[in-house]
Amino acid sequence: MKVWVSLALPAVLVPLGLRFGSTVAEESKEAAEIRAKYSRPAAIPFPDRNPYSALKAALGKMLFFHPLLSRSGTISCATCHNPSLSWGDGLARAVGEDPKGLPLRSPTLIDVAFTQPLGCDGKFRDIESVTFGPIMGGANMNLTGSELIDRLSTSPAYVDAFPSAYGDSAITRPRIEAALATFERTIVADESPFDRWIAGDETAISAAAKRGFALFNGKARCSDCHSGPSFTDGSFQDIGTAKDGDIGRGRLFPTSQKLRYAFKTPTLRNVAQRAPYMHDGSVATLEEVIELYDQGGIDRPSRSLSIKPACPQ
């Protein structure tokens, strides 16, 4: 269960898509309510079946940064989810053991605890279920589960770390999944100037940023999908760009018209440092992303109702 901060926020100085004819008091209340929706959570949610412990998180961190998890011994989870690159890799398409690369880009892990299900098509129900996908993927880390357990069982560091985390020496796939998931849930966004502004510091961001926030929540309708503390509602949307067999969540729900070409709404945390954009890395800059949305994308039955040309012909 998620726990959220409850803050008494002052009103924003710029009206945020407010009703025509509303009073100043009504405008202030509505603006404050909008700002409150972006308050950072008070705690990280951990599932009852995999509760947090510092020792388990430490084991997960060891595993995350260790290239022993790949067949060649040269690739770790951090290769694609590099903390110095906002927990992504800065590439249009991820590259693993196969130099030809993978069909999709590496998503950031920032705020991953708050954005389940996971995967651009939502095929993973939680972080635990993701773990062995990349490890066992032939083009990714290309290592079987049994081979990984054998490697860990002969490593003195892990022979010590697993009993510390779990109370006995058994090294199993569920324990590997639980440890990695525990560590990854601790990867949350640092406090930003925006967060300080949301908490009441009117000097934390510029007047231009405040106008942008008003547009974001008003006419531009960005908040239709990029809402809340992590700037995503976790939904799956067709924004009118994917083509042909790249059908996203539609692959899992082949009879759904609305989910054809639909991909998960990503977080916007650290977004300026996470180019290129889109699930396939096909858009190079944020300016191009905005232009793409202004154009409206491919007009088809599955396209999100929030996506439409800014200036219809």
Salt bridges, closest charged atoms under 4 A:
GLU30 OE1 - ARG19 NH1 3.13
ASP111 OD2 - ARG40 NH1 2.79
ASP121 OD2 - ARG251 NH2 2.75
ASP126 OD2 - ARG49 NH2 2.11
ASP126 OD2 - ARG125 NE 3.70
GLU128 OE1 - ARG49 NH2 3.77
GLU128 OE2 - ARG185 NH1 2.81
GLU147 OE1 - ARG71 NH2 2.64
ASP168 OD1 - ARG175 NH1 2.71
GLU177 OE2 - ARG173 NE 3.02
GLU191 OE1 - ARG196 NH1 3.89
ASP195 OD1 - ARG269 NH2 2.89
GLU202 OE2 - ARG35 NH1 3.02
GLU202 OE1 - LYS210 NZ 3.37
ASP224 OD2 - ARG221 NE 2.93
ASP238 OD2 - ARG300 NE 2.82
ASP246 OD2 - HIS279 NE2 2.69
ASP299 OD1 - ARG303 NH2 3.61
